[in-house]
């Protein structure tokens, strides 16, 4: 999908683009959204639409809507406009009154998908999309009432983000990948995704806050303290290697190696209160080292990464200069 969205406007008037749009339309659920982890571009869906679950995870729904907006902008075919507005309304209706979004709507009664979902940047991606529709010319076909609703939804999302920022002993830190949809407290997701402060999802949240043209004092404070937290919890003197291991199921293994010259890394999950990295298998038992969890989770999940590096080195200093000039 992303490759198609990089195409120039004139491409969206071609037979190829119209064929792909037909494929995308065939996957639109009755609620208006699209399923995740599904190639909605390569072929028509011929099954029962009731079997498809609309979702916001892994770029689902937002990218399909971007495609439909591009092709409507060029062709003016009302079929694309109608489908776009149906999906657009689905996003707006899915937002909680407190400004958060679940992973999909209607949210389940008990499953973690009901929580405010920052995991894999789901909520941030929705907010970026809504702001995009209020600023780019290709979305001029959206009526004023919907635009106003989108701007209000974005503003409420910012308020929700500020309320979710984790406070430890009176000091704000960063965010969990999920937060309770009622009291904003950090919540777990899958069995190995424990209650924690996220060294990954928090980065995209900070970037969104830094993108605000006129940040409030509360937003500035949230950014400053989150950036300070990133600096406090960086892991130095180690790197992650994938090495040959003939005894392993796939012939390789992921290991942590000491390296005093390695650039800093961050953990995906930090224990709230101690800032110690935490790891877990599917049994949900906290472990302190990557080597302590089993092969499947150790090699099948991103536990350590450089997610905040660019933010700290370049983006935050540039933002700081911009804010101080005002």
C-alpha positions in Angstrom: 0.0 0.0 0.0 2.7 2.5 0.9 4.4 2.2 -2.5 1.1 3.1 -4.2 0.6 6.2 -2.0 4.0 7.4 -3.2 2.7 7.5 -6.8 2.1 10.9 -8.5 -1.4 12.3 -8.8 -1.7 11.4 -12.5 -1.2 7.7 -11.7 -4.4 7.6 -9.8 -6.3 8.2 -13.0 -4.9 5.0 -14.6 -6.7 1.7 -15.1 -4.2 0.1 -12.7 -5.1 2.5 -9.9 -8.8 2.0 -10.5 -8.4 -1.8 -10.4 -6.5 -1.5 -7.1 -9.2 0.8 -5.7 -11.8 -1.8 -6.6 -9.8 -4.4 -4.6 -9.6 -2.0 -1.6 -13.4 -1.3 -1.7 -14.1 -5.0 -1.7 -12.4 -5.3 1.8 -14.3 -2.4 3.4 -16.2 -3.8 6.3 -19.8 -3.0 7.1 -18.7 -0.6 9.8 -16.5 1.3 7.3 -12.9 0.2 8.3 -10.5 -2.4 6.9 -8.9 -5.5 8.5 -5.3 -5.4 9.6 -2.4 -7.6 8.3 -4.3 -8.0 5.0 -3.2 -7.1 1.5 -6.2 -5.2 0.4 -4.7 -4.1 -2.9 -3.8 -7.3 -4.9 -7.1 -9.0 -5.4 -10.9 -8.7 -4.8 -12.3 -10.1 -1.5 -14.9 -12.7 -2.4 -15.8 -14.0 1.1 -18.3 -12.9 3.7 -17.7 -9.3 4.8 -19.1 -10.2 8.2 -15.9 -12.2 8.7 -13.7 -9.1 8.4 -13.0 -7.0 11.5 -12.2 -3.4 11.0 -9.0 -2.4 12.8 -6.6 0.5 13.3 -3.5 -1.6 14.0 -0.6 -1.9 11.6 -1.8 1.0 9.4 -5.1 -0.6 8.7 -7.9 1.7 7.6 -5.9 4.9 7.4 -3.8 3.8 4.4 -6.9 2.6 2.5 -8.6 5.9 3.2 -5.5 7.8 1.9 -5.7 5.8 -1.3 -9.4 6.5 -1.8 -8.8 10.2 -1.2 -6.1 10.3 -3.8 -8.1 8.6 -6.4 -11.2 10.6 -5.7 -9.1 13.8 -5.9 -8.2 12.9 -9.5 -11.3 11.0 -10.8 -14.1 12.7 -8.9 -15.9 9.3 -8.9 -18.4 9.5 -6.1 -18.0 5.8 -5.3 -14.6 6.6 -3.8 -15.9 9.6 -1.9 -18.8 7.7 -0.4 -16.5 4.9 0.7 -14.0 7.4 2.1 -16.6 9.2 4.2 -17.9 5.9 5.6 -14.4 5.0 6.8 -13.8 8.6 8.0 -17.0 8.5 10.1 -15.9 5.1 11.5 -12.7 6.7 12.9 -14.5 9.6 14.4 -17.2 7.4 16.0 -14.6 5.0 17.4 -13.0 7.6 19.6 -13.8 7.4 23.3 -15.3 10.6 24.9 -12.0 11.0 26.8 -10.1 11.4 23.5 -8.5 7.9 23.2 -8.9 5.2 20.6 -9.1 1.5 21.1 -7.4 -0.9 18.7 -10.7 -1.4 17.0 -14.4 -0.5 17.4 -16.7 -1.5 18.8 -14.2 -2.4 21.5 -14.4 -5.8 23.2 -15.7 -6.0 26.7 -12.6 -7.7 28.3 -9.8 -8.0 25.7 -6.9 -5.7 25.8 -7.9 -4.2 22.5 -10.4 -2.1 24.4 -7.7 -0.1 26.0 -6.4 3.3 24.7 -3.9 1.9 22.1 -0.5 3.5 21.5 0.9 0.1 20.7 2.5 0.1 17.2 1.6 3.8 17.0 -2.1 3.1 16.4 -3.6 6.1 18.1 -0.9 8.5 16.9 -1.4 7.3 13.4 -5.1 8.0 13.6 -4.5 11.5 14.9 -1.9 12.3 12.2 -4.4 11.2 9.6 -7.2 13.4 11.0 -4.9 16.4 11.1 -3.8 15.6 7.5 -7.4 15.7 6.4 -7.8 19.2 7.8 -4.8 20.7 6.1 -4.1 19.1 2.7 -5.9 20.2 -0.4 -6.8 16.7 -1.6 -9.2 16.5 1.3 -11.3 19.6 0.3 -14.2 17.3 -0.5 -14.8 16.7 3.2 -17.6 18.9 4.5 -17.0 21.5 7.1 -18.9 19.7 9.8 -16.7 16.6 9.5 -13.6 18.8 9.4 -14.6 20.5 12.6 -15.3 17.1 14.2 -11.8 15.9 13.1 -10.1 18.9 14.6 -12.0 18.4 17.8 -11.1 14.7 17.9 -7.4 15.6 17.4 -7.5 18.1 20.2 -9.2 15.6 22.5 -6.5 13.1 21.6 -3.8 15.5 22.7 -5.6 16.0 26.0 -5.8 12.2 26.4 -2.1 11.8 25.7 -1.2 14.2 28.4 -3.5 12.4 30.9 -1.9 9.1 30.1 1.7 10.2 30.7 3.0 8.0 33.6 3.8 9.8 36.8 6.3 8.2 39.1 6.8 9.8 42.5 5.5 13.1 41.3 7.6 13.2 38.1 6.3 12.6 34.6 8.1 10.0 32.5 6.7 8.5 29.3 3.9 6.2 28.2 2.8 2.6 28.3 1.8 0.9 25.0 -1.8 0.7 26.4 -3.7 2.7 28.9 -7.0 2.1 30.6 -9.9 3.6 28.7 -11.5 4.9 31.9 -8.7 6.0 34.4 -5.7 6.3 32.0 -3.6 3.9 34.0 -1.0 1.7 32.2 -2.3 -1.7 31.2 -0.9 -4.9 29.7 -1.7 -6.3 26.2 -0.5 -9.7 25.1 0.9 -12.0 27.8 4.5 -10.8 27.2 3.5 -7.1 26.8 3.5 -6.2 30.5 2.5 -3.0 32.3 5.6 -0.8 31.7 7.0 2.4 30.3 7.6 2.0 26.6 10.9 2.9 25.1 9.4 2.5 21.6 5.8 3.7 21.4 6.7 6.8 23.6 8.9 8.1 20.8 6.1 8.5 18.3 4.0 10.2 20.9 6.7 12.8 21.7 7.1 13.4 17.9 3.4 14.1 17.6 3.5 16.5 20.5 6.6 18.3 19.1 4.7 18.7 15.8 2.2 21.0 17.3 2.6 24.5 15.9 1.7 26.3 19.2 2.3 23.9 22.0 0.7 24.7 25.4 2.9 24.9 28.5 1.5 21.4 29.4 2.6 20.0 26.1 6.1 21.5 26.4 6.4 20.1 29.9 5.3 16.7 28.7 7.9 16.7 26.0 10.7 17.9 28.2 10.2 15.3 30.8 9.7 12.5 28.4 13.0 13.4 26.7 14.7 13.6 30.1 13.4 10.1 30.8 14.8 8.7 27.5 18.2 10.1 28.5 18.0 8.5 31.9 17.1 5.0 30.7 19.4 4.6 27.7 21.5 1.4 27.8 25.1 1.8 27.0 28.0 -0.6 26.3 25.9 -3.3 24.6 24.7 -4.3 21.2 22.3 -7.0 19.9 23.7 -9.5 17.4 22.1 -12.4 15.4 24.6 -15.2 15.5 24.8 -18.7 14.0 23.5 -21.3 16.3 23.2 -24.8 14.9 21.4 -26.1 17.9 18.6 -23.5 17.6 15.4 -24.2 15.7 16.2 -21.8 12.8 20.0 -21.9 12.9 20.5 -18.5 14.4 20.0 -16.8 17.7 19.7 -13.3 19.1 22.2 -12.4 21.8 23.3 -9.3 23.7 27.0 -8.6 23.4 29.1 -6.2 25.5 30.6 -3.5 23.3 31.9 -0.2 24.9 31.8 1.5 21.5 28.2 0.6 20.7 25.7 3.4 20.3 23.0 3.5 23.0 20.0 1.2 23.0 16.7 1.3 24.7 14.4 -1.4 26.0 10.9 -1.9 24.6 9.6 -2.2 28.2 10.8 -0.6 31.5 9.5 -1.5 34.9 7.6 1.4 36.4 9.4 2.7 39.4 12.8 1.1 38.8 13.4 1.9 35.2 14.9 -1.6 34.8 14.3 -3.3 31.4 11.9 -6.2 31.5 11.5 -9.2 29.2 8.9 -12.0 29.2 7.9 -15.2 27.5 4.2 -16.0 26.8 3.8 -17.0 30.4 4.1 -13.3 31.4 6.8 -13.9 34.0 9.2 -10.9 34.2 12.8 -11.6 33.4 15.7 -9.2 33.6 17.9 -10.2 30.7 17.1 -11.1 27.1 19.0 -14.3 27.5 16.6 -15.5 30.2 13.5 -15.8 28.0 12.9 -18.6 25.5 14.1 -18.9 22.0 10.7 -18.1 20.4 10.1 -14.8 22.1 13.7 -13.8 22.2 14.0 -14.0 18.4 10.4 -13.2 17.5 10.0 -9.7 19.1 11.8 -6.4 19.2 13.0 -6.1 22.8 15.9 -3.7 22.3 16.3 -0.9 19.7 17.5 2.6 19.0 14.0 4.1 18.7 14.7 7.4 20.5 18.2 8.0 19.0 17.2 10.3 16.2 14.7 12.1 18.4 17.3 12.9 21.0 20.2 13.7 18.6 18.4 15.9 16.0 14.6 16.3 16.4 14.4 17.5 20.0 17.2 20.1 19.7 15.6 21.5 16.6 12.2 21.6 18.3 13.8 23.3 21.3 15.2 26.1 19.1 11.9 26.6 17.4 10.0 26.9 20.7 12.5 29.2 22.3 12.3 31.6 19.4 8.6 32.2 20.0 
